[in-house]
Amino acid sequence: MIHPTAIIDPKAELAADVEVGAYSVIGADVRIGSGTRIGSHVVIQGPTTIGRDNHIFHFCSLGEAPQDKKYKGEPTTLEIGDRNTIREYCTFNRGTVQDAGVTRIGNDNWVMAYVHIAHDCQIGNNTILANNSSLAGHVIMHDHAILGGFTLVHQFCKIGAHVITAVGSVIFKDVPPYVTASGYDAQPHGLNSEGLKRRGFSADTMLQLKRAYKTLYKSSLTLEEAKQKLAEQQPACPEIGILLDFLNTTTRGIIR
């Protein structure tokens, strides 16, 4: 299960059935759960915790020090959940004490080649990060969001649930839930209708969310005025509550 050329620190904790490929290096303070497979030439430094049934492909670097000049060697962490696919050449950095001290990736995420997830990012569940997409520090990405290839996200931005971005998008502000975003700077381009259909949203819910999108983006209302209208629409569609909660917690403003 562990290739003879792999180097495993005695302080690392690996479940009995973890697979480790040739020339990979597992450092101290790394814990890896049952069923996880690690390819060749992978470097994992600690403190890092990796859950069950993940598949980490070749040449990844996980749990290295954050790319932050303020970092002074503090014991910050990387946490990766269960059933994630992490393709070749991905880099995930640990957190910083200036934030939560942890970079966190949830469950069932699909992370394609050359993706960078910087310090203190918080990634939910069932997301997709296509090839070469990159998250700067402190980014929050909610469940079921999809980043197209080469999407770049500025630090401290939030990506709402069920968002999709087009290839080559550059995100400088928060992207509200359910929205399709594209461009540099990224702009809203309608509801992510196809994604919502695939996830089983009903026709009535889709209709209500389209109405909510028009309220936010097509009604010439200020953000505060739009939020008041959305609050009136919420009783007919609980999913609008996710949108309202996001708008009430944005710190960078939203793409408009």
N, C-alpha and C positions, 0 to 999 in steps of 0.2 A: 504493500500500500504506500510505502514511503521509499522513493528511489534512493539508492545508496549514495548518490552524489549530493543529495539535499542536505542542508545544514540546519538542524533544529536545536535551538537553545534549550538546555536542560530545564529552564524555568518556564518554557512554553507548555501549555496544556492543550493537547489534541485528543479528541475522542478516538476510540480504538479503530474506527473504520474510516478515518480521514485519509484521503489520498493526496500525496505531495509528489509533484513531478521532478524531473532532473534539474539539478543546479538551483533549485529554489532555496530561499533563506527565510527561516521563521525565527524572529527574535524573541527576547524575553518578554514576559507580560503579555503574551498573545494567547488567547483562548479561542479554540475552533470547535464547533459543534459537530455532531454526528452527521454523516452523509455528505459532508462538504468535500469537493474535489478541487485541487489546486494544480494548475498546469506547471510547465517548466519555466525556469528563470523568473519566478515570481518572488518579490521581496515584501515581507510583511513585518513591520516593526510595531512595538507596543508602546504604551498600553493600547491594545486593540482586542475587541471582542467580535467574533464572527459566529453567527448562529448555525442552524441546521440546513443541510441540503442546498448549499450554495455551489455554484460552478464558477470558479475563477480561472480565466484563461491565461495564456502565457504572457510573460513580460510586464505584468502589472506591478505597481508600487503602491502599497496600502499601508497607512498608518505612519507615514513619515512626518517629520516636523512641519508645522505650518509655514507657508511662505509669507511671513509677516515679520518685519524688522523689529517689532516689539517683543517677539518671542524670545525668552531667556532660558529655555530648557525646562519649563514647568511640565509636570506629568499630566498633560491633557490626553484626551482619548479619542478613538474612533470606534463607533459601534455600527455593526452591520447585522441586519436581522436574518430572516430565513428565506430560502428559495429564490435568492437573487442570482441573475446571470450577469457576470462582469466580463466583458470581452477584452481583447488584447490591448495592452499599452495604456490601461486606465491608471490614473493617479488620484488617490483619495488621501487628503491630509488630515491630521488630527486638529482639534480645536485650539482655542486660545483662552487664557484666563480673563481677557477683556470681554468675553462673551460667556456662553454656557460652559465652555471648556470641553465641549464634545462636538464632533461631527457625527451625524446620525443618518443612517440609511435604513429604511424600514424593510418591509417584506415584499417579495414577488415583483421586484423591479427588474427591468431589462435595460442594461447599460451597455451600449455598443462601444466599438473600439475608439481609443484615443480620447475618451471623456475625462475631463478634469473636474473634480469636486473639491473645492477649497475648504479652508478651515471654517468650522462652526456652521456649515450648511446643515439644514434639516430637510431630509427627503422623506416623503410619506411612503405610501404603498401603491403598487401597481402602476408605477410611472414608467415612461420610456424616455431614455436620453440617447438620441441617435448619434452617429459617428461624429467625433470632433466637437460636440457641444461642450461648453465650459461654463462652470459656475464660479464666480468670484466669491469672496468670503461672505459669510452671514446670510446667504440666500436661503429662503424657505420655499419648498416646492411641495404642493399639496397632492393628495391622492389622484391617480388617474390622469395626471398632466403628462403631456408629450412634448418634447423639444425636438424640432427638426434638426437635421444635420447642420453643423457649424453655427448653431444658435449660441450667442454669447449673452450672459446675464450679468449685469453690473452688481456690485456688492450691495447688500442689504435689500435687494429686491425680493418681492414675493410673487410666486406663480400660483394662481388659484387652481382649485380642483377642476378637472375636465378641460383644462386649457390645451390648445395645440398651437405650436408656432411653425411657421414656414421655414424652409431651409435658408440659412444665412441671416436669420433675424438677429437684431441687436436690441436687448431689453435694458432700458434705463429707468423705467418706472414699473410699478406693480401691474400685473395682468390679472384682471378680475376673473372669477370662475366662469366656465362655460364659453369663453371667448376664443376666437381664432385671431392670432396676431401675426403680423408680417411686416418686414421692412427694417430700415435703419434711418431714424429711430423707429422701433416697432409701433404700428398703429393697429387699431381693432378692425377686423374685416368680417364681422358677422359672428353668429353663433357657431359653435363646433357641433353642428347638427349631426353629422355622420358618426362622430364619436359617441354622442348621447344616444343615438339609435342603437348602436352596437352594445351599449351597456344597459339597454332595456328601459330607457325612459319612455313613458307613454306619450301618445300623440297629444293628449291634453296638456301634459307637463311641458312638452316641447313648445306648444302654442303659448303657454304662459311665460316661458323663458324667453321666447322671441319678443313678446310684449315687453318684458323687463329690459331686454337689450335695447329696444327702441326707446324706452324711457330714459335709459342711461346715456345713449349715444345719438339718438335721432330727434330728440325733443327740444333741443336748445335750452335745456334747463341747466342751472348750476348743479354742482355735485350735491350740495345740501338739499336743493329742491328735488333732485332725482331720488335721493334717499327717502325723502318723505313720501313720494309717489310709490316707491318700491315697498315701503312699509304698508301702504294701503293695499297693495297687490298680494302681499305675502299670505294672508289667510286662504286665498284660493290656490296657493302653490307653495307648500312648505320649502321646496328647494330654493325659493328666492331668499329664504333666511340665510343660506350659505353665502349668497352674494352680498346681502346686507352686512353680515358679520365681517366679511372681508373688507368692505368699503369703510366700515367703522374702525378698522384697525390698521389701515394703510398708513405708512409713515413717509413714503416717497411720492405719494400721489399715484394716480392710475394713468395708463396710456389712454389718450383721448384723440 
